[in-house]
Amino acid sequence: MLKLENHLGTTTITTEYFAGLIGNVVSSCYGVVGISASTPMQGMLRRVSGRSTPAQGVKIKAIGDKLVVDIHIKVLYGINVSAIVKSIMNKVRYAVSQAVGLQVAKINVFVDDMTAE
């Protein structure tokens, strides 16, 4: 949980909110086929439930008033991976700053799989 204080009071935002927001942004990026499970537990839940959520490959850590984001993705084979990662980083920074006004300190993007469609 992250607490933001301003002149109107205190707002508490859960990391699940950020994970869902970032997962939706990443899923809409060109060249991203899907989001991979970031932990073995998430992978097991995906197999048991038979469905995936946008937040399952996203891990958020709050350090002070800044965020550190880990994202695990699957990309389309033949697309420039560097361009995809740069696009993801820019879109995530913009979406988080627009949604809640927070800065993202670091974004780690892990390409776990390449898929040919």
Legacy VTK file of the C-alpha trace (Angstrom):
# vtk DataFile Version 3.0
C-alpha trace
ASCII
DATASET POLYDATA
POINTS 117 float
0.000 0.000 0.000
1.091 3.481 -0.757
-0.112 6.509 1.195
-0.216 9.915 -0.423
-0.748 13.007 1.675
-1.817 16.417 0.449
-3.711 19.424 1.799
-7.040 17.572 1.413
-6.034 14.504 3.412
-4.519 11.058 2.949
-5.141 8.732 0.021
-4.217 5.056 0.192
-3.535 3.217 -3.065
-2.907 -0.518 -3.223
-0.158 -2.085 -5.291
-2.842 -4.218 -6.964
-4.279 -1.045 -8.495
-0.893 -0.140 -9.970
-0.341 -3.703 -11.172
-3.692 -3.703 -12.969
-3.084 -0.269 -14.482
0.393 -1.204 -15.700
-0.754 -4.604 -16.929
-3.444 -3.009 -19.094
-0.987 -0.447 -20.488
1.593 -3.121 -21.323
-1.000 -5.396 -22.952
-1.936 -2.616 -25.356
1.650 -2.057 -26.569
2.548 -3.117 -30.110
4.520 -6.363 -30.249
3.461 -7.608 -26.815
1.678 -10.945 -27.135
0.975 -11.383 -23.441
2.172 -11.033 -19.903
4.075 -13.877 -18.243
3.646 -14.970 -14.652
6.344 -13.287 -12.567
6.346 -15.858 -9.757
5.798 -19.624 -9.646
2.694 -19.040 -7.510
1.149 -16.837 -10.200
1.958 -19.470 -12.811
0.245 -22.136 -10.717
-2.830 -19.942 -10.185
-3.006 -19.341 -13.935
-2.957 -23.086 -14.646
-5.537 -23.880 -11.962
-7.964 -21.086 -12.840
-7.444 -21.353 -16.591
-7.340 -17.592 -17.089
-4.848 -14.813 -16.770
-5.153 -11.289 -15.462
-3.224 -8.258 -16.719
-1.680 -7.763 -13.283
-0.164 -11.210 -12.917
3.190 -10.440 -14.546
3.649 -7.107 -12.815
5.421 -6.611 -9.505
5.396 -3.240 -7.710
7.629 -1.985 -4.909
7.140 1.398 -3.270
10.292 3.187 -2.164
9.285 6.389 -0.469
6.999 8.199 -2.885
8.445 6.486 -5.978
7.727 3.116 -7.555
9.947 0.307 -8.827
8.162 -1.836 -11.410
9.063 -5.324 -12.690
7.204 -6.481 -15.807
7.401 -9.951 -17.397
6.237 -10.092 -21.027
5.957 -12.307 -24.095
6.753 -10.645 -27.419
6.123 -11.366 -31.071
9.075 -12.942 -32.878
10.719 -10.683 -35.449
9.861 -7.377 -33.777
12.619 -5.133 -32.410
12.685 -6.013 -28.696
14.544 -2.845 -27.749
11.839 -0.678 -29.339
9.104 -2.636 -27.555
10.827 -2.226 -24.181
11.390 1.515 -24.685
7.744 1.945 -25.664
6.591 0.042 -22.577
8.798 2.121 -20.294
7.520 5.419 -21.730
3.865 4.383 -21.623
4.102 3.052 -18.051
5.790 6.233 -16.777
3.146 8.369 -18.483
0.172 6.274 -17.287
1.315 6.252 -13.646
2.060 9.976 -13.615
-1.318 10.765 -15.207
-3.298 8.436 -12.938
-1.875 9.427 -9.562
0.943 11.916 -10.124
3.711 9.599 -8.881
7.133 9.182 -10.379
8.436 5.771 -11.390
12.021 5.377 -10.179
12.857 2.253 -12.158
11.179 -0.059 -14.654
12.600 -3.539 -15.257
11.177 -5.308 -18.316
11.890 -9.026 -18.621
11.211 -10.714 -21.966
10.377 -14.270 -20.917
9.148 -15.690 -24.217
8.960 -15.023 -27.957
6.000 -16.297 -29.944
5.500 -16.580 -33.686
1.905 -15.998 -34.698
LINES 1 118
117 0 1 2 3 4 5 6 7 8 9 10 11 12 13 14 15 16 17 18 19 20 21 22 23 24 25 26 27 28 29 30 31 32 33 34 35 36 37 38 39 40 41 42 43 44 45 46 47 48 49 50 51 52 53 54 55 56 57 58 59 60 61 62 63 64 65 66 67 68 69 70 71 72 73 74 75 76 77 78 79 80 81 82 83 84 85 86 87 88 89 90 91 92 93 94 95 96 97 98 99 100 101 102 103 104 105 106 107 108 109 110 111 112 113 114 115 116
